[in-house]
Structure formats: structure tokens, C-alpha cells
Amino acid sequence: MEKAEASSSSETSEKPMLPPCRVCGDRASGFHYGAYTCEASIKIGRYSLTRKSENIKEVKRIETDPRLSDMDQDSKLHLQTPGRAWEVSSNIMRSTGSSLAKSKKLNSIFNFHVSEDEMEGIIAQMMKAREEFQMIYELQKDQIAKRQLEYSEHYKLKTELFGVLVPLSKEEYHQFYSETGIDIDDRQSLIFELFRCVQSKLPKIISFSRSIKGFADLPPHDQTNLIKCARFDLEMLATYRLINVDLQIRSTLCGRDFHFDELSKVMDRKMVEAKSNLARELQNLQLSKEEEVLLLGIALTFTDRCDLQCHEKVESIQWDLTTCLVYVTEKENRGMKRVAKLLEMLVEFRNYWNICQKCMKDLLDQWPQFSEIPEVREFLVE
């Protein structure tokens, strides 16, 4: 009787309480289940995996480190914070005396299914489109810096002469305008100038997007939705070098300069500050042209922001671009931490996107006449 009970108890204890880990397929526990806590996933920092991959098993077989398997629960949870998994991954690789970027392990982890020649071709085609996309900055870098300095001095002089002019609130401005018909602080001309830049950028953005391998083959519905949902990301990556955070001056691709205080008359200050903070972070990264162009492509092909007819095709395009990004950092000997920083920037873009989305809606609610501009209606209006 006791043996029967013991046998029954043994069978019960051996029966898994949870389904196997959906990443590596091994037995799950209370805190090992899925992309956030799987040891194999933690090793390479892929804590955002959404589907099972055989490559994870290969990584787990190749690199077995007792520091991960014997780690207590608090330490494992600590690894879930952004960037920590990449740091641990780098430490493990250094301790084994192997550089991931210079070994065959890189190929097994990131599945370089695209040949080197093909990756070079993808990058070259996008680089050509980028030159047209950002030609003004490339040709006039020194002139723009000089112009920003002059505008800053002019704005400072105006402030010294007239003092700091507190702009009218939205309600005060609209009341005054409805009674007099006078654009008292050139607010409408400023909005028109900003939207005019949208008109000029849209054809270049479309041309750039079609330079991405496979993008032009997507249904028009998918192409339109992807461009529309990535509009703030693309605009930021195309113009971040035109923002002088120290002088608080923003230049446009149309050749105009504005002080942050002027922009705050028509935009929420939160959006102005979010844009300047993100611009500084991007400038500090000192992106190479190849990194910049690949980030543009990756930002354009996120599948979770809009309705798509060919979801898997878009995912495949983005994976090819991510593979190219890893290849570029390997070629430039920048290491896997560089890839982590670049991908974490795209997470920052999500917060920025949410702020811009709300501010743009408020702006068009105040000035509905500007939503009649075809490009604005197509590109900015949901």
C-alpha cells in the first residue's frame, strides 16, 4: 500500500506542472517560461522573441554557463531590465575568450541566411536613396550650423530688447483671431511652413521606402499603412542632425530656422522637448551612414502598429534589415553592445511616437483647415 502511494506520489511529482518553455522547449519552472526568463534567450539578449527558434537550442548547447543556471530568482528578474541581458551576454563571451562578432557563433545565433554580397547590395541600394532623402544636410552642413548660430543670436537680441514674450494661450489666440481676423503672432504661417515641409518630404520618404528590398512588392495597402505609422520615426531619423539642442534651434529641410519657444506656440512643449531629447541621444550615438539607413528601414517595417495584409512578408523584410545591421556592426568592429544600443533606441522611439500622435491630433483639431492639404491628410491624419 505504501509502495503504491509512493509510486503514485513519484509519478505526480515527475509530471510537469507547466507546459515546456515556449522558447527553448525545456522543462519550465515558476520563473522559466518564455522569452523573458529563458536562459538561452537571456544569453543572447533576445528578450523580445515572439516565436520559437531552433537557433536558441543551438546557443544553449554551445554556451552553458553555471552563472545563469545557478542564479537565484531575484538575479534572473534583474536580467529582465533593458540592457542587462546584453551586458551579461558580453561578459560570458569575454570570459570564454571568444568574440562573437569574429566567430562562427554569430552565424548560428543570427541565422545569416542572407549572403554577404546580398547584404552589401541591400545596403547600397538604400544608401543611394538616402542621399536624395538627406541631400540638403549633406551639402550644407557648415552653412546650416552657421545659420543656426546667427538665428540664435538674433533671437537672443530680440529677447533682450522686448523681454521674454509669453505667447497667447490657444483660447486667447482663437478668440482674438475670430474677432479681428489678424494672425497676431504669425502662428498660422508657422504651421503652414511646417506642413509645407511635410509635403516636400513625403515623395522622398516614399522613394526611400521603395528602395528597401521587398517593400515595393507589398500590397499598396501595406505600404501606405507602414509609411503612415512610421512617419514620426522617419522624420526624426531624417532631421535629428538639424536640431541644435544647445542653442535650442531647429532647422527644417525647407531651409527655415525656429527657436524652441517659437515652436511651442503651435506644438505642445512636451513634444518639442521629447524631440530635442531624442535628437541629442541620436547625436551622441554618432551613427554611421549605414547604421542610420538601416534604422530607418527597421523603423519603417514594424508590424504591430497597423493592419497588414502580408504580415509575414513585412517581418521577413525587417529580419533581413536587422541581419544587415548586425553585419555592419561586425564589419566596423563595434561589437554586439552597439547593436543593443541601436535597438534600444527604437524602443525610445515608441514613447516619442505616442507623444507626437497625441500632439498632432490636438494640432489638427485646432486648425482643421490644414487637414485639407492632400499630403497632410494622407500622411498625418488617422
C-alpha positions, 0 to 999 in steps of 0.5 A: 500500500505504501509502495503504491502511494509512493509510486503514485506520489513519484509519478505526480511529482515527475509530471510537469506542472507547466507546459515546456518553455515556449522558447527553448522547449525545456522543462519550465519552472515558476520563473522559466517560461518564455522569452523573458526568463529563458536562459538561452534567450537571456544569453543572447539578449533576445528578450523580445522573441515572439516565436520559437527558434531552433537557433536558441537550442543551438546557443544553449548547447554551445554556451552553458554557463553555471552563472545563469543556471545557478542564479537565484530568482531575484538575479534572473528578474534583474536580467529582465531590465533593458540592457542587462541581458546584453551586458551579461551576454558580453561578459560570458563571451569575454570570459570564454575568450571568444568574440562573437562578432569574429566567430562562427557563433554569430552565424548560428545565433543570427541565422545569416541566411542572407549572403554577404554580397546580398547584404552589401547590395541591400545596403547600397541600394538604400544608401543611394536613396538616402542621399536624395532623402538627406541631400540638403544636410549633406551639402550644407552642413557648415552653412546650416550650423552657421545659420543656426548660430546667427538665428540664435543670436538674433533671437537672443537680441530680440529677447533682450530688447522686448523681454521674454514674450509669453505667447497667447494661450490657444483660447486667447489666440482663437478668440482674438483671431475670430474677432479681428481676423489678424494672425497676431503672432504669425502662428498660422504661417508657422504651421503652414511652413511646417506642413509645407515641409511635410509635403516636400518630404513625403515623395522622398520618404516614399522613394526611400521606402521603395528602395528597401528590398521587398517593400515595393512588392507589398500590397499598396495597402501595406505600404501606405499603412507602414509609411503612415505609422512610421512617419514620426520615426522617419522624420526624426531619423531624417532631421535629428542632425538639424536640431541644435539642442544647445542653442535650442534651434531647429532647422527644417529641410525647407531651409527655415530656422525656429527657436524652441519657444517659437515652436511651442506656440503651435506644438505642445512643449512636451513634444518639442522637448521629447524631440530635442531629447531624442535628437541629442541621444541620436547625436551622441550615438554618432551613427554611421551612414549605414547604421542610420539607413538601416534604422530607418528601414527597421523603423519603417517595417514594424508590424504591430502598429497597423493592419497588414495584409502580408504580415509575414512578408513585412517581418521577413523584410525587417529580419533581413534589415536587422541581419544587415545591421548586425553585419555592419556592426561586425564589419566596423568592429563595434561589437554586439553592445552597439547593436543593443544600443541601436535597438534600444533606441527604437524602443525610445522611439515608441514613447516619442511616437505616442507623444507626437500622435497625441500632439498632432491630433490636438494640432489638427483639431485646432486648425482643421483647415490644414487637414485639407492639404492632400499630403497632410491628410494622407500622411498625418491624419488617422 
